[in-house]
Amino acid sequence: MLDHEHCWVASGGLKRQPPRKAKIIERLDKAYVVEYADGVRDRVPLRRVTVIEARKPSAVLAPLARTVVATTVRSAAAPIEKPLPAKRSERYKAFIRTHACFNCAAIGRAQQYPTEADHEGPRAVSRKTSDLLTVPLCTECHRWVTDTYQLPYRFPASKRTLRPREETEAMIFAHQRHLLHKVLDALNDEAAVEVLEVGLRLLTDAQLGCAIEGKP
């Protein structure tokens, strides 16, 4: 994030407080990391953050310099590729909802609420990620990961019984891989090879080399 990007942070909980102004330090998948005027940093869900857009420079100020800079950037920068639209599939989400909540299953807890298809992955602003990156979570676990990006390891759940974010992320990646492999394994060899080849095109030569050599 740029230094001049600031935001208003709405208070959470039942007791409402006036919004606080903060500087945006980092944008995560479902939250911002912000820093308040007193130096305190916090991770805040997207729904509680209102970004303050930077004021555009006046047209009166140095129009010639602005033209020169823009021309230099255009000539030096590589063309920006338009990202592919996120995949939408109601059938895949229905497939996800046929599974048990993977977090409840991991701790041996009887699932108390219906399974929902939780979207987890990179996304455009105000858009959901690809439906192919959904994972099965019960309503309660879904709420916790949406609000905190942490899954409970014990119930009744509270902020004291949440897994570290790194552990939560690793569990999500592992289950996404497991579910996508289920679909891949159901394809015939020709279709599976085509899908894998298209996916591996996204790797750089260095990443492909590490994968071939079995390096992380």
C-alpha positions as CSV (number, residue, x, y, z in Angstrom):
1,M,0.0,0.0,0.0
2,L,1.1,3.6,-0.6
3,D,1.9,5.9,2.3
4,H,-0.9,8.3,1.4
5,E,-3.6,5.7,1.5
6,H,-5.7,6.1,4.6
7,C,-9.0,4.8,5.8
8,W,-11.7,5.1,8.4
9,V,-12.1,2.0,10.6
10,A,-15.5,1.3,12.1
11,S,-15.6,-0.1,15.6
12,G,-16.6,-3.8,16.1
13,G,-18.6,-5.4,18.8
14,L,-21.9,-4.3,20.4
15,K,-20.6,-1.0,21.8
16,R,-20.2,1.3,18.9
17,Q,-17.5,3.9,18.9
18,P,-16.8,6.7,16.4
19,P,-14.7,5.6,13.3
20,R,-10.9,6.0,13.7
21,K,-8.6,7.2,11.0
22,A,-5.7,4.9,10.2
23,K,-3.0,4.3,7.6
24,I,-3.3,1.2,5.5
25,I,-0.1,-1.0,5.9
26,E,-1.1,-4.1,4.0
27,R,-4.2,-5.6,2.1
28,L,-4.8,-9.2,2.9
29,D,-7.4,-11.6,1.4
30,K,-10.3,-10.6,3.6
31,A,-8.8,-7.8,5.7
32,Y,-6.5,-4.7,6.0
33,V,-3.6,-4.3,8.3
34,V,-3.9,-0.7,9.5
35,E,-1.8,1.5,11.8
36,Y,-3.5,4.2,14.0
37,A,-2.0,7.5,14.9
38,D,-0.7,6.1,18.2
39,G,1.4,3.5,16.4
40,V,-0.8,0.6,17.2
41,R,-1.4,-1.9,14.4
42,D,-4.5,-4.0,13.9
43,R,-6.0,-6.5,11.4
44,V,-9.5,-5.3,10.4
45,P,-12.1,-7.1,8.3
46,L,-12.8,-5.4,4.9
47,R,-16.4,-4.7,5.9
48,R,-15.2,-2.3,8.7
49,V,-12.8,-0.3,6.5
50,T,-13.7,2.7,4.3
51,V,-10.7,3.7,2.1
52,I,-10.1,7.4,1.8
53,E,-9.1,8.0,-1.8
54,A,-6.1,10.1,-2.4
55,R,-6.8,13.6,-3.7
56,K,-5.8,14.0,-7.3
57,P,-3.2,16.7,-8.0
58,S,-4.5,19.9,-9.5
59,A,-4.2,20.3,-13.2
60,V,-2.5,23.7,-12.6
61,L,0.5,22.1,-11.1
62,A,3.3,21.1,-13.4
63,P,1.3,19.8,-16.3
64,L,4.4,19.4,-18.5
65,A,6.3,17.3,-15.9
66,R,3.2,15.0,-15.5
67,T,3.1,14.4,-19.3
68,V,6.8,13.5,-19.4
69,V,6.5,11.1,-16.5
70,A,3.5,9.4,-18.1
71,T,5.3,9.0,-21.4
72,T,8.4,7.5,-19.7
73,V,6.3,4.9,-17.8
74,R,4.4,3.9,-20.9
75,S,7.6,3.3,-22.9
76,A,9.4,1.4,-20.1
77,A,6.6,-0.7,-18.6
78,A,5.5,-4.0,-20.1
79,P,1.9,-4.4,-21.3
80,I,-0.5,-5.1,-18.4
81,E,-2.4,-8.4,-19.0
82,K,-6.0,-8.4,-18.1
83,P,-6.6,-11.1,-15.4
84,L,-8.8,-14.0,-16.3
85,P,-12.4,-13.7,-14.9
86,A,-13.0,-15.8,-11.8
87,K,-14.6,-19.2,-12.6
88,R,-18.2,-19.5,-11.6
89,S,-19.7,-23.0,-11.1
90,E,-22.9,-23.7,-9.2
91,R,-22.3,-27.4,-9.7
92,Y,-18.9,-27.2,-8.0
93,K,-20.3,-25.3,-5.0
94,A,-23.0,-27.9,-4.7
95,F,-20.3,-30.6,-4.8
96,I,-18.5,-28.7,-2.0
97,R,-21.6,-28.6,0.2
98,T,-21.9,-32.4,0.0
99,H,-18.8,-32.6,2.2
100,A,-18.5,-32.2,6.0
101,C,-16.9,-29.2,7.5
102,F,-13.2,-30.0,7.3
103,N,-12.4,-28.0,10.4
104,C,-14.9,-29.8,12.6
105,A,-13.7,-33.1,11.2
106,A,-10.1,-32.2,12.0
107,I,-10.9,-31.8,15.7
108,G,-13.3,-34.7,15.8
109,R,-16.3,-32.5,16.5
110,A,-19.8,-33.5,15.5
111,Q,-20.9,-30.8,13.0
112,Q,-23.6,-28.6,14.4
113,Y,-24.6,-26.5,11.4
114,P,-25.0,-27.0,7.6
115,T,-22.0,-27.0,5.3
116,E,-21.4,-23.8,3.3
117,A,-19.0,-23.2,0.3
118,D,-16.4,-20.8,1.7
119,H,-14.5,-18.8,-1.0
120,E,-10.8,-18.6,-0.1
121,G,-8.2,-17.1,-2.5
122,P,-7.1,-14.1,-4.5
123,R,-9.9,-11.8,-5.7
124,A,-10.6,-8.5,-7.2
125,V,-11.9,-5.7,-5.0
126,S,-15.6,-6.4,-3.9
127,R,-15.5,-9.7,-5.9
128,K,-15.4,-13.3,-4.7
129,T,-12.6,-15.6,-5.7
130,S,-13.0,-18.5,-8.1
131,D,-15.7,-21.0,-7.2
132,L,-13.1,-23.7,-7.7
133,L,-11.3,-22.4,-4.6
134,T,-14.2,-22.9,-2.2
135,V,-13.8,-25.2,0.8
136,P,-16.5,-26.8,3.0
137,L,-17.1,-25.1,6.3
138,C,-20.0,-25.2,8.7
139,T,-21.8,-21.9,9.3
140,E,-20.0,-21.3,12.6
141,C,-16.5,-22.1,11.2
142,H,-17.3,-20.0,8.1
143,R,-18.2,-17.0,10.3
144,W,-14.9,-17.3,12.3
145,V,-12.7,-17.5,9.2
146,T,-14.5,-14.6,7.5
147,D,-14.2,-12.3,10.5
148,T,-10.7,-13.3,11.7
149,Y,-9.1,-15.5,9.0
150,Q,-8.6,-18.0,11.8
151,L,-10.3,-21.3,12.5
152,P,-11.2,-22.6,16.0
153,Y,-9.4,-25.6,17.3
154,R,-11.9,-26.1,20.2
155,F,-15.5,-25.4,20.9
156,P,-17.2,-23.4,22.3
157,A,-15.1,-21.1,20.1
158,S,-13.7,-17.8,21.3
159,K,-10.7,-15.6,20.4
160,R,-8.6,-17.7,22.8
161,T,-9.4,-20.9,20.9
162,L,-8.3,-19.8,17.4
163,R,-5.6,-21.4,15.4
164,P,-2.7,-19.2,14.2
165,R,-3.4,-17.6,10.8
166,E,-0.5,-19.5,9.2
167,E,-2.0,-22.8,10.4
168,T,-5.5,-21.9,9.2
169,E,-4.1,-20.9,5.7
170,A,-2.1,-24.2,5.5
171,M,-5.3,-26.2,6.3
172,I,-7.3,-24.3,3.6
173,F,-4.6,-24.8,0.9
174,A,-4.3,-28.5,1.7
175,H,-8.1,-29.0,1.5
176,Q,-8.4,-27.0,-1.7
177,R,-5.7,-29.3,-3.2
178,H,-7.5,-32.4,-1.9
179,L,-10.8,-31.4,-3.5
180,L,-9.3,-30.3,-6.8
181,H,-7.5,-33.6,-7.0
182,K,-10.8,-35.4,-6.6
183,V,-12.1,-33.7,-9.7
184,L,-8.8,-34.3,-11.6
185,D,-8.8,-38.0,-10.7
186,A,-12.3,-38.3,-12.2
187,L,-11.1,-37.1,-15.6
188,N,-9.9,-39.4,-18.3
189,D,-6.1,-39.3,-19.0
190,E,-6.4,-37.0,-22.0
191,A,-8.5,-34.4,-20.2
192,A,-6.3,-34.6,-17.0
193,V,-3.1,-34.0,-19.0
194,E,-4.7,-31.0,-20.8
195,V,-5.8,-29.5,-17.5
196,L,-2.4,-30.0,-15.8
197,E,-0.5,-28.6,-18.8
198,V,-2.6,-25.4,-18.8
199,G,-2.1,-25.0,-15.1
200,L,1.7,-25.6,-15.2
201,R,2.0,-22.8,-17.8
202,L,1.5,-20.3,-14.9
203,L,4.8,-21.4,-13.3
204,T,8.0,-19.5,-14.0
205,D,11.0,-21.5,-15.2
206,A,12.4,-21.3,-11.7
207,Q,9.3,-22.6,-10.1
208,L,9.0,-25.4,-12.6
209,G,12.6,-26.3,-12.0
210,C,12.1,-26.5,-8.2
211,A,9.0,-28.7,-8.7
212,I,10.9,-31.1,-11.0
213,E,13.8,-31.3,-8.5
214,G,11.4,-31.8,-5.6
215,K,12.3,-28.5,-3.9
216,P,9.7,-26.4,-2.0
